[in-house]
Amino acid sequence: MNAPGNPLIIALDVDSAQEALSLVERIGPAAGFYKVGMELYAAAGMSLVKQISASGRQVFLDLKLYDIGETVKRATRCICQSAAPAFLTVHGSRSVMQAAVEGRAGSSTKLLAVTVLTSFDQDDLADLGYPNAIADLVDLRVRKARESGIDGIVCSPLELARVRQVAGPGMKLVTPGVRSAGADKGDQKRVATPAEALSNGADYLVIGRQVTRAADPRAACEQILAEVQTPLSAK
């Protein structure tokens, strides 16, 4: 588990359990919250989620569930009963969110709704047939998430301040697309620095390659934590 005041969730975007567990050990006490996404889940499954949780760390299972309601409900129930990750993501469609809330009943798992992927920009949205601005679609999905009983939102750091206004103080805001100044943006298009994201209302920062591809992942985490001490002390 992360120490108090540590907002980092490290994205284990690797393709084997061995590599993931090695990273967790190398990072040590600098982070206690880890994201398992689709690639790693496809390679290692629920057993890895259980291993990481059993070591005293928290798991953010980022599967972005999206299917008919009954399938989402049953999948959510299986995930929560099997491993009870700290966070589980679902797409921000109302029927999907409502089904996930039903499925996790009685579990400690927090459900997060994905609004618009941080790899999307306005052109990508238009290509999908949405005529509205990204910010308007995000607002709509945040409102529907609140109505559905979702615990938090995954959103771009550029929408954080606006999302916090719509979501209110009770929802957890988790933001990927976070990079220190000068770090490679990778495939993210809507990014901010860790300090900017926290200042704008984020509760957790999902950071991957800046840490996981560093020569010293623990030192990379500690450097990011040093960068955000002022925003953290102000929250």
C-alpha positions in Angstrom: 0.0 0.0 0.0 1.2 3.5 -0.8 2.5 5.5 2.1 0.2 8.5 3.1 0.6 11.3 0.6 2.0 9.1 -2.1 -0.3 9.5 -5.2 1.7 7.3 -7.6 0.2 4.3 -9.4 2.9 2.6 -11.4 1.7 1.1 -14.7 3.1 -2.4 -15.2 2.9 -2.2 -19.0 5.0 -5.3 -19.5 4.2 -8.7 -21.0 5.1 -11.2 -18.3 4.5 -11.8 -14.6 8.2 -12.3 -14.0 9.0 -8.8 -15.4 6.2 -7.2 -13.5 7.2 -8.7 -10.1 10.8 -7.8 -10.7 9.8 -4.1 -11.3 7.7 -4.2 -8.1 10.6 -5.4 -6.1 13.0 -2.9 -7.7 10.7 0.0 -6.9 10.3 -1.2 -3.3 8.9 1.2 -0.8 8.8 4.1 -3.3 5.4 3.0 -4.5 2.8 0.6 -3.3 0.1 0.9 -5.9 0.3 -0.8 -9.4 -1.7 -0.8 -12.5 -2.3 -4.1 -14.3 -3.6 -3.4 -17.8 -4.9 -5.5 -20.6 -1.5 -6.6 -21.9 -0.2 -7.9 -18.6 -3.6 -9.4 -17.6 -3.7 -11.3 -20.9 -0.2 -12.7 -20.1 -0.6 -13.4 -16.4 -4.3 -13.3 -15.5 -5.9 -13.0 -12.0 -3.1 -15.0 -10.4 -0.7 -12.0 -10.8 -3.3 -9.6 -9.3 -3.5 -11.9 -6.3 0.3 -12.1 -6.0 0.7 -8.4 -6.0 -2.1 -7.9 -3.5 -0.7 -10.6 -1.2 2.5 -8.7 -1.0 0.8 -5.8 0.6 0.5 -3.6 -2.5 -2.7 -2.3 -4.1 -3.8 -3.2 -7.6 -5.5 -1.0 -10.1 -7.0 -3.5 -12.6 -7.4 -1.5 -15.8 -9.6 -3.7 -18.0 -12.0 -1.0 -19.2 -14.9 -3.4 -19.2 -17.4 -2.8 -22.0 -20.1 -5.3 -23.1 -23.8 -6.0 -22.6 -24.9 -5.3 -19.0 -25.3 -8.9 -17.9 -21.8 -9.8 -19.1 -20.3 -6.8 -17.3 -22.1 -7.5 -14.1 -20.9 -11.2 -14.1 -17.4 -10.3 -15.0 -17.2 -7.6 -12.3 -18.6 -10.1 -9.7 -16.0 -12.7 -10.7 -13.2 -10.2 -10.5 -14.3 -8.8 -7.1 -14.8 -12.2 -5.6 -11.6 -13.7 -7.0 -9.1 -10.9 -6.2 -10.9 -7.7 -5.0 -8.5 -5.2 -6.7 -8.5 -1.8 -5.1 -9.7 -0.2 -8.4 -11.4 -1.6 -11.5 -12.2 0.4 -14.7 -15.3 0.2 -16.8 -16.3 2.3 -19.8 -18.3 5.4 -19.1 -21.5 4.2 -20.7 -24.5 4.3 -18.2 -25.7 0.7 -18.8 -22.1 -0.6 -18.4 -21.5 1.4 -15.2 -24.8 0.4 -13.6 -24.1 -3.3 -14.4 -20.7 -3.0 -12.8 -22.1 -1.4 -9.7 -24.5 -4.4 -9.4 -21.7 -6.9 -9.9 -19.4 -5.5 -7.3 -22.0 -5.4 -4.5 -20.5 -6.4 -1.2 -16.9 -5.9 -2.4 -14.3 -3.3 -1.3 -13.3 -2.7 -5.0 -13.8 0.9 -6.2 -15.1 1.3 -9.7 -13.7 3.9 -12.0 -15.3 5.1 -15.2 -13.2 5.9 -18.2 -14.3 9.1 -19.9 -12.2 9.6 -23.0 -8.9 7.9 -23.6 -5.9 10.2 -23.1 -4.5 9.0 -26.4 -7.6 10.6 -28.1 -7.7 14.2 -29.4 -10.6 16.1 -31.1 -9.8 14.5 -34.5 -10.1 11.0 -33.0 -13.5 11.9 -31.5 -14.8 13.2 -34.8 -13.6 10.0 -36.5 -15.9 8.1 -34.1 -18.8 10.3 -35.1 -19.0 12.5 -32.1 -19.8 16.1 -33.1 -19.2 17.6 -29.7 -16.0 18.7 -28.0 -14.0 16.3 -25.8 -14.8 18.4 -22.7 -18.5 18.1 -23.3 -18.4 14.3 -23.7 -16.3 14.1 -20.5 -18.8 16.2 -18.6 -21.7 14.0 -19.7 -19.9 10.8 -18.7 -18.9 12.2 -15.3 -22.5 13.1 -14.6 -23.7 9.7 -15.6 -21.0 8.1 -13.4 -22.2 10.0 -10.4 -25.8 9.0 -11.0 -24.8 5.3 -11.5 -22.9 5.1 -8.1 -19.4 4.9 -9.6 -16.6 5.7 -7.1 -14.2 7.6 -9.4 -13.2 8.9 -12.8 -10.2 8.2 -15.1 -9.6 11.4 -17.1 -6.9 13.4 -18.9 -5.0 15.8 -16.7 -6.2 18.6 -19.0 -9.8 18.0 -17.9 -9.1 17.6 -14.2 -10.3 21.0 -12.9 -13.5 20.8 -14.9 -14.1 17.1 -13.9 -13.6 17.9 -10.3 -16.3 20.6 -10.5 -18.8 18.2 -12.0 -17.7 15.2 -9.9 -17.6 16.9 -6.6 -15.2 16.3 -3.8 -16.2 12.7 -3.0 -15.1 11.0 -6.3 -11.6 9.8 -6.8 -9.9 11.3 -9.8 -7.2 9.1 -11.4 -5.2 10.6 -14.3 -2.9 8.9 -16.8 -1.0 11.0 -19.3 1.3 12.4 -16.7 4.9 13.1 -17.4 7.6 15.2 -15.8 8.8 18.1 -17.8 11.1 16.9 -20.5 10.0 13.3 -20.3 8.9 11.4 -23.5 5.1 11.8 -24.1 4.9 8.4 -25.8 1.4 7.8 -27.3 -0.3 10.3 -25.0 -1.7 13.5 -26.6 -3.2 15.3 -23.6 -0.6 15.4 -20.9 0.5 17.5 -17.9 3.3 17.3 -15.3 2.7 15.5 -12.0 2.6 18.8 -10.0 0.1 20.3 -12.5 -2.2 17.3 -12.3 -2.3 17.3 -8.5 -2.8 21.1 -8.3 -5.8 20.6 -10.6 -7.5 18.0 -8.4 -6.0 14.6 -9.1 -6.0 12.0 -6.3 -3.8 9.5 -8.1 -1.2 9.7 -11.0 -0.7 6.8 -13.3 2.9 6.8 -14.5 4.5 4.1 -16.7 7.5 4.4 -18.9 9.1 7.3 -17.1 9.5 4.8 -14.2 9.4 1.4 -15.6 11.9 2.1 -18.4 14.3 4.0 -16.2 17.7 2.6 -15.3 16.7 2.9 -11.6 12.9 2.7 -11.3 13.0 3.4 -7.5 15.0 6.6 -8.0 12.6 7.6 -10.8 9.7 7.3 -8.4 11.5 9.2 -5.7 12.3 12.0 -8.2 8.6 12.4 -9.1 7.6 12.4 -5.5 10.1 15.2 -4.8 8.6 17.2 -7.7 5.1 17.1 -6.2 5.8 17.8 -2.5 4.5 21.4 -2.8 1.2 20.4 -4.4 0.8 17.6 -1.9 1.3 19.8 1.1 -1.2 22.2 -0.2 -4.0 19.7 -0.7 
